[in-house]
Amino acid sequence: MKLENKNFFQRVYEVARQIPYGRVTSYGAIATYLGAARSARMVGWAMNGVNSSNAKKETNDVPAHRVVNRKGLLTGKHHFEGTNLMQQLLESEGVVVIENQIQNLETYFWDPSKELE
């Protein structure tokens, strides 16, 4: 995937767009894939901006609901409209979520470092 000449957030969005339906990845896995392993928090900031009222057209098709923390917690859920929208979106794709945590994370986990390129 060609990621040169793009800023960090744009590169994060490009990776997130590749996450398959019914699968999830973590902030850290995206950061590692981008060669910035210690930048999981920056990936989180990029994802937080996707669903804001100020989001730009370039983020309309970014499935931010498919990005969770390394333990499968829906830490970004507060950036979605409604009380449980992030969970509802994941469940509509067949992902099992109980108490804001993906169950059997290894079943749904998609690692961009293994799946891309």
N, CA, C and O of each residue as an XYZ file, in Angstrom:
468
protein
N       0.840     -1.159      0.000
C       0.000      0.000      0.000
C       0.900      1.242      0.000
O       1.854      1.320      0.775
N       0.603      2.182     -0.845
C       1.405      3.409     -0.953
C       0.989      4.399      0.124
O      -0.125      4.922      0.102
N       1.881      4.649      1.055
C       1.578      5.570      2.144
C       2.527      6.762      2.183
O       2.399      7.632      3.045
N       3.478      6.805      1.251
C       4.397      7.937      1.239
C       3.617      9.203      0.903
O       2.520      9.138      0.347
N       4.179     10.327      1.237
C       3.609     11.632      0.927
C       2.258     11.887      1.592
O       1.476     12.703      1.106
N       1.981     11.210      2.680
C       0.750     11.454      3.420
C       1.126     11.723      4.871
O       2.118     11.196      5.374
N       0.317     12.555      5.542
C       0.618     12.804      6.952
C       0.205     11.592      7.786
O      -0.445     10.680      7.276
N       0.574     11.581      9.041
C       0.352     10.413      9.887
C      -1.127     10.040      9.964
O      -1.475      8.868      9.821
N      -1.997     11.016     10.187
C      -3.429     10.712     10.289
C      -3.949     10.112      8.987
O      -4.717      9.151      9.023
N      -3.553     10.653      7.848
C      -3.984     10.101      6.560
C      -3.521      8.658      6.405
O      -4.257      7.823      5.880
N      -2.310      8.363      6.856
C      -1.801      6.989      6.778
C      -2.593      6.063      7.700
O      -2.861      4.914      7.347
N      -2.966      6.559      8.875
C      -3.795      5.779      9.791
C      -5.134      5.460      9.125
O      -5.606      4.325      9.184
N      -5.740      6.459      8.496
C      -7.040      6.252      7.848
C      -6.941      5.234      6.716
O      -7.847      4.424      6.525
N      -5.846      5.275      5.970
C      -5.663      4.312      4.885
C      -5.596      2.880      5.418
O      -6.175      1.968      4.828
N      -4.904      2.690      6.511
C      -4.818      1.352      7.116
C      -6.192      0.943      7.651
O      -6.645     -0.177      7.411
N      -6.850      1.842      8.370
C      -8.152      1.518      8.956
C      -9.170      1.128      7.886
O     -10.021      0.271      8.120
N      -9.083      1.748      6.732
C     -10.016      1.404      5.645
C      -9.850     -0.043      5.163
O     -10.745     -0.597      4.525
N      -8.724     -0.633      5.467
C      -8.446     -2.006      5.019
C      -8.962     -3.072      5.993
O      -8.969     -4.258      5.664
N      -9.394     -2.654      7.189
C      -9.868     -3.623      8.179
C     -11.131     -4.283      7.631
O     -12.104     -3.593      7.325
N     -11.128     -5.595      7.503
C     -12.295     -6.271      6.938
C     -13.530     -6.205      7.840
O     -13.425     -6.070      9.059
N     -14.676     -6.302      7.218
C     -15.955     -6.384      7.903
C     -15.896     -7.537      8.911
O     -15.437     -8.631      8.582
N     -16.363     -7.285     10.137
C     -16.391     -8.326     11.151
C     -15.069     -8.595     11.837
O     -14.942     -9.569     12.579
N     -14.080     -7.743     11.601
C     -12.760     -7.891     12.213
C     -12.412     -6.589     12.923
O     -13.010     -5.548     12.651
N     -11.457     -6.648     13.822
C     -10.986     -5.460     14.531
C      -9.469     -5.475     14.594
O      -8.830     -6.509     14.402
N      -8.914     -4.316     14.864
C      -7.481     -4.204     15.113
C      -7.285     -3.240     16.271
O      -8.248     -2.679     16.794
N      -6.053     -3.053     16.663
C      -5.777     -2.166     17.795
C      -5.020     -0.926     17.334
O      -4.424     -0.898     16.258
N      -5.063      0.090     18.176
C      -4.313      1.315     17.912
C      -2.839      0.983     17.748
O      -2.177      1.481     16.837
N      -2.331      0.138     18.635
C      -0.921     -0.239     18.602
C      -0.540     -1.020     17.360
O       0.556     -0.835     16.831
N      -1.426     -1.894     16.881
C      -1.130     -2.667     15.679
C      -1.010     -1.756     14.465
O      -0.156     -1.970     13.605
N      -1.863     -0.743     14.393
C      -1.769      0.219     13.288
C      -0.475      1.012     13.410
O       0.239      1.193     12.425
N      -0.172      1.481     14.610
C       1.062      2.254     14.831
C       2.281      1.430     14.449
O       3.184      1.937     13.782
N       2.321      0.177     14.859
C       3.450     -0.699     14.534
C       3.574     -0.869     13.031
O       4.674     -0.785     12.485
N       2.466     -1.107     12.362
C       2.485     -1.263     10.907
C       3.054     -0.017     10.222
O       3.756     -0.115      9.215
N       2.746      1.138     10.775
C       3.216      2.399     10.180
C       4.646      2.741     10.585
O       5.162      3.795     10.213
N       5.286      1.856     11.346
C       6.670      2.092     11.741
C       6.806      3.057     12.894
O       7.869      3.643     13.100
N       5.732      3.227     13.649
C       5.727      4.159     14.774
C       5.138      3.445     15.993
O       4.129      3.880     16.548
N       5.769      2.359     16.396
C       5.231      1.463     17.416
C       4.833      2.156     18.715
O       3.957      1.665     19.428
N       5.448      3.266     19.030
C       5.131      3.955     20.291
C       4.078      5.043     20.105
O       3.907      5.905     20.966
N       3.382      4.997     18.988
C       2.418      6.054     18.666
C       0.967      5.586     18.690
O       0.129      6.134     17.974
N       0.666      4.590     19.495
C      -0.717      4.094     19.580
C      -1.675      5.217     19.975
O      -2.794      5.292     19.468
N      -1.238      6.077     20.871
C      -2.098      7.184     21.302
C      -2.411      8.134     20.148
O      -3.525      8.649     20.046
N      -1.430      8.364     19.285
C      -1.671      9.213     18.101
C      -2.694      8.563     17.176
O      -3.533      9.251     16.595
N      -2.627      7.244     17.038
C      -3.625      6.530     16.234
C      -5.000      6.743     16.867
O      -5.985      6.958     16.159
N      -5.067      6.683     18.177
C      -6.319      6.941     18.884
C      -6.858      8.326     18.599
O      -8.058      8.495     18.382
N      -5.990      9.309     18.597
C      -6.431     10.676     18.291
C      -6.979     10.762     16.867
O      -7.978     11.436     16.615
N      -6.322     10.078     15.951
C      -6.806     10.059     14.571
C      -8.200      9.441     14.509
O      -9.084      9.972     13.837
N      -8.399      8.329     15.202
C      -9.703      7.660     15.202
C     -10.763      8.510     15.893
O     -11.914      8.531     15.455
N     -10.400      9.204     16.956
C     -11.362     10.042     17.677
C     -11.937     11.138     16.801
O     -13.086     11.542     16.977
N     -11.153     11.614     15.871
C     -11.613     12.689     15.000
C     -12.524     12.240     13.877
O     -13.176     13.070     13.244
N     -12.582     10.962     13.621
C     -13.367     10.449     12.485
C     -14.850     10.736     12.644
O     -15.509     11.119     11.677
N     -15.380     10.560     13.826
C     -16.817     10.697     14.040
C     -17.246     12.036     14.612
O     -18.408     12.208     14.980
N     -16.325     12.986     14.692
C     -16.687     14.285     15.251
C     -17.520     15.076     14.248
O     -17.525     14.776     13.054
N     -18.210     16.070     14.739
C     -19.027     16.900     13.857
C     -18.157     17.708     12.903
O     -18.649     18.213     11.894
N     -16.875     17.833     13.210
C     -15.948     18.568     12.349
C     -15.206     17.663     11.373
O     -14.309     18.119     10.664
N     -15.574     16.377     11.330
C     -14.868     15.429     10.466
C     -14.976     15.859      9.009
O     -16.002     16.377      8.567
N     -13.909     15.634      8.286
C     -13.853     16.013      6.881
C     -14.313     14.849      6.000
O     -14.425     13.714      6.463
N     -14.570     15.142      4.753
C     -14.995     14.117      3.800
C     -14.001     12.965      3.726
O     -14.396     11.826      3.477
N     -12.735     13.241      3.935
C     -11.714     12.198      3.813
C     -11.857     11.099      4.859
O     -11.253     10.035      4.722
N     -12.640     11.338      5.892
C     -12.801     10.323      6.933
C     -14.176      9.661      6.925
O     -14.451      8.821      7.783
N     -15.039     10.013      5.986
C     -16.398      9.451      5.951
C     -16.415      7.935      5.871
O     -17.308      7.300      6.430
N     -15.454      7.352      5.195
C     -15.463      5.901      4.987
C     -14.457      5.163      5.876
O     -14.092      4.026      5.579
N     -14.014      5.792      6.947
C     -13.067      5.157      7.868
C     -13.858      4.418      8.950
O     -14.597      5.051      9.705
N     -13.720      3.091      9.042
C     -14.474      2.321     10.033
C     -13.818      2.369     11.418
O     -13.261      1.378     11.890
N     -13.893      3.520     12.047
C     -13.236      3.724     13.340
C     -13.757      2.770     14.406
O     -13.051      2.488     15.374
N     -14.961      2.275     14.251
C     -15.519      1.347     15.242
C     -14.749      0.028     15.285
O     -14.885     -0.731     16.244
N     -13.952     -0.252     14.273
C     -13.182     -1.495     14.217
C     -11.803     -1.372     14.861
O     -11.004     -2.305     14.786
N     -11.517     -0.239     15.491
C     -10.218     -0.042     16.138
C     -10.452      0.073     17.648
O     -11.187      0.941     18.119
N      -9.806     -0.826     18.387
C      -9.995     -0.927     19.840
C      -8.632     -0.932     20.517
O      -7.603     -0.895     19.843
N      -8.620     -0.978     21.841
C      -7.318     -1.049     22.493
C      -6.789     -2.491     22.470
O      -7.487     -3.399     22.019
N      -5.587     -2.696     22.945
C      -4.925     -4.002     22.818
C      -5.617     -5.117     23.584
O      -5.373     -6.296     23.326
N      -6.475     -4.751     24.520
C      -7.218     -5.754     25.281
C      -8.632     -5.961     24.739
O      -9.411     -6.742     25.286
N      -8.947     -5.251     23.661
C     -10.275     -5.383     23.073
C     -11.325     -4.482     23.680
O     -12.517     -4.655     23.425
N     -10.896     -3.517     24.483
C     -11.841     -2.580     25.094
C     -12.251     -1.503     24.100
O     -11.433     -1.036     23.308
N     -13.514     -1.113     24.146
C     -14.033     -0.075     23.261
C     -13.720      1.301     23.840
O     -14.623      2.048     24.216
N     -12.455      1.619     23.906
C     -12.023      2.864     24.544
C     -12.425      4.103     23.758
O     -12.448      5.200     24.316
N     -12.738      3.956     22.493
C     -13.139      5.106     21.682
C     -14.630      5.314     21.607
O     -15.090      6.173     20.853
N     -15.403      4.558     22.361
C     -16.860      4.583     22.241
C     -17.469      5.951     22.525
O     -18.545      6.260     22.013
N     -16.808      6.770     23.322
C     -17.352      8.086     23.667
C     -17.311      9.061     22.497
O     -17.899     10.140     22.564
N     -16.625      8.688     21.438
C     -16.519      9.560     20.280
C     -17.547      9.218     19.199
O     -17.506      9.762     18.096
N     -18.462      8.319     19.529
C     -19.544      7.947     18.632
C     -20.841      8.529     19.178
O     -21.021      8.635     20.391
N     -21.745      8.906     18.272
C     -23.038      9.417     18.720
C     -23.809      8.293     19.389
O     -23.634      7.123     19.047
N     -24.652      8.642     20.332
C     -25.453      7.635     21.012
C     -24.658      6.929     22.096
O     -23.438      7.068     22.177
N     -25.343      6.188     22.908
C     -24.731      5.548     24.052
C     -23.870      4.352     23.672
O     -22.768      4.191     24.197
N     -24.355      3.525     22.778
C     -23.658      2.281     22.458
C     -23.418      2.085     20.967
O     -23.360      0.945     20.505
N     -23.277      3.155     20.207
C     -23.172      3.023     18.754
C     -21.977      2.174     18.331
O     -22.102      1.336     17.438
N     -20.832      2.377     18.953
C     -19.645      1.596     18.573
C     -19.922      0.105     18.768
O     -19.627     -0.707     17.891
N     -20.482     -0.245     19.906
C     -20.805     -1.642     20.190
C     -21.849     -2.164     19.205
O     -21.726     -3.286     18.713
N     -22.859     -1.375     18.917
C     -23.907     -1.796     17.993
C     -23.351     -2.049     16.596
O     -23.736     -3.015     15.936
N     -22.450     -1.186     16.149
C     -21.833     -1.373     14.830
C     -21.029     -2.673     14.784
O     -21.113     -3.428     13.816
N     -20.255     -2.924     15.830
C     -19.470     -4.158     15.877
C     -20.381     -5.382     15.934
O     -20.149     -6.363     15.229
N     -21.402     -5.327     16.758
C     -22.315     -6.466     16.877
C     -23.058     -6.723     15.569
O     -23.354     -7.871     15.239
N     -23.360     -5.660     14.824
C     -24.034     -5.845     13.537
C     -23.132     -6.561     12.535
O     -23.612     -7.095     11.535
N     -21.827     -6.571     12.803
C     -20.862     -7.270     11.952
C     -20.521     -8.649     12.520
O     -19.651     -9.342     11.992
N     -21.206     -9.044     13.593
C     -20.995    -10.366     14.166
C     -19.949    -10.447     15.256
O     -19.629    -11.541     15.721
N     -19.405     -9.309     15.677
C     -18.397     -9.282     16.737
C     -19.121     -9.314     18.083
O     -20.051     -8.538     18.307
N     -18.705    -10.196     18.967
C     -19.333    -10.334     20.283
C     -18.687     -9.359     21.264
O     -17.476     -9.390     21.486
N     -19.521     -8.491     21.847
C     -19.042     -7.485     22.793
C     -19.855     -7.615     24.079
O     -21.085     -7.583     24.049
N     -19.167     -7.762     25.196
C     -19.818     -7.816     26.501
C     -19.106     -6.833     27.419
O     -17.883     -6.861     27.555
N     -19.894     -5.963     28.045
C     -19.362     -4.951     28.959
C     -18.204     -4.164     28.333
O     -17.135     -4.024     28.927
N     -18.440     -3.663     27.139
C     -17.485     -2.813     26.415
C     -16.183     -3.502     26.050
O     -15.178     -2.831     25.817
N     -16.178     -4.816     25.995
C     -14.968     -5.547     25.622
C     -15.308     -6.647     24.623
O     -16.282     -7.383     24.784
N     -14.479     -6.735     23.591
C     -14.656     -7.780     22.586
C     -14.291     -9.120     23.210
O     -13.236     -9.268     23.828
N     -15.156    -10.064     23.043
C     -14.932    -11.409     23.561
C     -14.145    -12.208     22.528
O     -14.356    -12.053     21.325
N     -13.251    -13.050     22.991
C     -12.419    -13.862     22.089
C     -11.727    -12.978     21.044
O     -11.828    -13.217     19.841
N     -11.039    -11.974     21.523
C     -10.390    -10.995     20.657
C      -9.554    -11.646     19.562
O      -9.554    -11.181     18.422
N      -8.844    -12.717     19.901
C      -7.976    -13.366     18.909
C      -8.770    -13.877     17.698
O      -8.212    -14.006     16.609
N     -10.049    -14.166     17.875
C     -10.903    -14.638     16.778
C     -11.150    -13.530     15.763
O     -11.210    -13.789     14.561
N     -11.291    -12.309     16.238
C     -11.648    -11.179     15.385
C     -10.455    -10.302     15.004
O     -10.572     -9.439     14.135
N      -9.314    -10.521     15.650
C      -8.185     -9.602     15.485
C      -7.566     -9.685     14.091
O      -7.295    -10.768     13.573
N      -7.355     -8.524     13.510
C      -6.738     -8.371     12.195
C      -5.448     -7.576     12.380
O      -5.480     -6.435     12.843
N      -4.320     -8.173     12.022
C      -3.019     -7.529     12.211
C      -2.527     -7.003     10.868
O      -2.164     -7.787      9.991
N      -2.513     -5.684     10.702
C      -2.086     -5.128      9.415
C      -0.661     -5.516      9.018
O      -0.356     -5.602      7.829
N       0.205     -5.748      9.992
C       1.579     -6.128      9.668
C       1.644     -7.507      9.006
O       2.583     -7.798      8.265
N       0.655     -8.344      9.273
C       0.612     -9.670      8.668
C      -0.284     -9.702      7.432
O      -0.050    -10.487      6.514
N      -1.298     -8.858      7.410
C      -2.300     -8.931      6.349
C      -2.039     -8.016      5.150
O      -2.524     -8.289      4.053
N      -1.285     -6.942      5.343
C      -1.053     -5.987      4.259
C       0.343     -6.160      3.680
O       1.285     -6.546      4.371
N       0.442     -5.867      2.411
C       1.678     -5.883      1.621
C       2.057     -7.228      1.168
O       3.074     -7.389      0.494
